[in-house]
């Protein structure tokens, strides 16, 4: 069964995984409607996020709105997603908070897929892949 992991941030990504192998991985589209066209039948795991320290009220509102749209699309297309807090999936997979170290940990957990997040800006890809992996292992 395909498992989808989603890092919902602006630099986030969507990862479809089956049996520990990435089937598809895309950066988060600017228009969340593109997510509906990308989805396929699967179990979905969406990172449950909140506002960030120092984030302005409008930015926090926009981020929350974006996450709500993603959750709605998932409900409509594949069924209710499992919301997983970053502390939970990162703790279970021993992923550091630092984004650079997060990419390195993804490469340790999924060495055959490490070529998919070569740049610092690809941390969302690595995290989406690890959320999908968490879904396979713990979901």
Order of alpha helices (4+ residues) and beta strands (2+ residues): beta-beta-beta-alpha-beta-alpha-beta-alpha-alpha-alpha
